Amino acid sequence: MSVIRLTKEFKFEMAHALPGYDGPCRHIHGHSYELYVTIKGEPIRDPASPHYGMVMDFRQLKEIVRGKIVDEFDHSLVLHRATAPEEFSGMKDFVGRLILVDYQPTSENLLSDFADRLKNSLPEGVNLHSLRLRETVTSYAEWVAGDN
């Protein structure tokens, strides 16, 4: 059988700030992110399986990625825990969904986090191959399993 790669695209809105950065991104700002998740594996060979001929049902991949990443990060503000203003904790109605992470929330670091969230959530025989996170129409970062 052949090893096949499948890619599913997800879109979400998210704000972040990069304290210490020497440009305008040090301030809170948002992006319309596009996340491309690519998995790989061999198609299921069992004719009795409802997923016969599939590496993985796209619907199942969608449920996993939405549950582990999109539903949490969509319309949220992501800040490095060490630099988040204390006042934000008491401003829940204004701030909304606040996610404090232990890293600078760059596209690169978000991808590492996302890869960790997905790697062990896939069915047996299906592996995370790569992630691409588009931050703007002209800029994206990639995580590739073979490099890690």
C-alpha positions in Angstrom: 0.0 0.0 0.0 1.0 3.6 -0.5 1.7 6.1 2.2 -0.7 9.0 1.6 -0.8 12.5 3.1 -4.0 14.3 3.9 -4.3 18.0 4.7 -7.2 19.8 6.4 -7.4 23.6 6.6 -8.8 25.5 9.7 -9.4 29.2 10.2 -9.6 31.1 13.4 -9.2 34.6 14.8 -6.7 35.3 17.6 -4.9 38.2 19.2 -1.5 38.2 20.8 1.3 40.5 21.8 5.1 40.0 21.7 6.6 42.0 24.6 10.2 42.9 24.0 9.8 42.8 20.2 11.3 45.8 18.5 8.3 46.5 16.3 4.6 47.2 16.4 3.8 43.5 17.2 4.9 44.2 20.8 1.4 45.6 21.2 -1.8 43.6 21.3 -3.0 42.9 17.8 -4.9 40.2 16.0 -4.7 37.9 13.0 -7.0 35.8 10.9 -5.0 32.6 11.2 -5.1 29.7 8.7 -3.8 26.4 10.1 -3.0 23.5 7.7 -2.7 20.1 9.3 -1.1 17.4 7.3 -1.2 13.8 8.5 0.2 10.7 6.8 -0.5 6.9 6.8 -1.7 4.0 4.8 -5.3 3.7 3.7 -7.3 1.2 5.8 -7.4 -2.2 4.0 -10.3 -3.8 5.9 -13.3 -3.8 3.5 -15.6 -4.2 6.6 -14.4 -0.8 8.0 -16.6 2.2 7.3 -13.3 4.0 6.6 -12.1 1.4 4.1 -9.7 3.1 1.7 -9.1 6.2 3.9 -6.0 7.1 5.9 -8.4 8.9 8.2 -11.8 10.4 8.0 -11.5 14.1 7.4 -14.4 14.5 9.8 -12.4 12.8 12.6 -9.4 15.0 11.9 -11.6 18.0 12.1 -13.0 17.0 15.4 -9.5 16.4 16.9 -8.0 19.7 15.6 -11.1 21.7 16.6 -11.1 20.1 20.1 -7.3 20.5 20.7 -6.6 23.9 19.1 -9.3 25.8 17.2 -12.1 25.8 19.9 -9.6 27.0 22.5 -7.6 29.6 20.5 -10.4 31.1 18.3 -11.3 34.7 19.5 -8.8 34.5 22.3 -6.0 36.8 23.5 -2.7 34.8 23.9 0.0 36.3 26.1 3.2 35.0 27.7 2.4 34.3 31.3 5.4 36.2 32.6 4.5 39.4 30.8 0.7 39.4 31.0 -0.6 42.4 33.0 -2.2 41.4 36.3 -5.2 43.7 35.6 -6.3 41.4 32.7 -7.4 38.7 35.2 -10.1 41.0 36.6 -11.2 42.2 33.2 -12.8 39.0 31.9 -15.8 40.8 30.4 -13.5 43.1 28.4 -10.6 40.7 27.6 -12.8 37.6 27.0 -10.8 34.4 26.4 -7.4 34.9 27.8 -4.8 32.2 27.3 -1.5 32.5 29.2 1.3 30.4 27.8 4.8 29.7 29.0 6.3 31.0 25.7 6.5 34.0 23.5 3.3 33.5 21.4 5.0 33.8 17.9 3.8 31.6 15.0 6.8 29.5 15.5 6.1 28.7 19.1 2.4 28.3 18.6 3.2 25.6 16.0 5.4 23.7 18.5 2.5 23.9 21.0 0.0 22.7 18.4 2.2 19.8 17.3 2.5 18.6 20.9 -1.3 18.8 21.3 -1.9 16.8 18.1 0.8 14.2 18.0 -0.7 11.8 20.5 -4.3 12.4 19.6 -4.3 10.7 16.2 -5.5 7.2 15.6 -3.0 4.3 15.5 -1.1 4.2 12.2 -1.7 7.9 11.5 1.1 10.4 12.1 1.3 14.1 12.2 3.4 15.1 9.1 3.4 18.9 9.1 1.7 22.0 10.3 1.5 25.3 8.5 0.3 28.4 10.3 -0.5 31.4 8.0 -0.4 34.6 10.0 -0.9 37.1 7.2 -1.6 36.7 3.4 2.1 36.8 2.8 3.6 35.1 5.9 3.5 31.6 7.4 5.6 29.3 9.5 5.9 25.5 9.2 6.5 22.6 11.5 7.6 19.3 9.9 7.8 16.1 11.9 10.9 14.9 10.0 12.8 18.0 11.3 11.8 17.4 14.9 
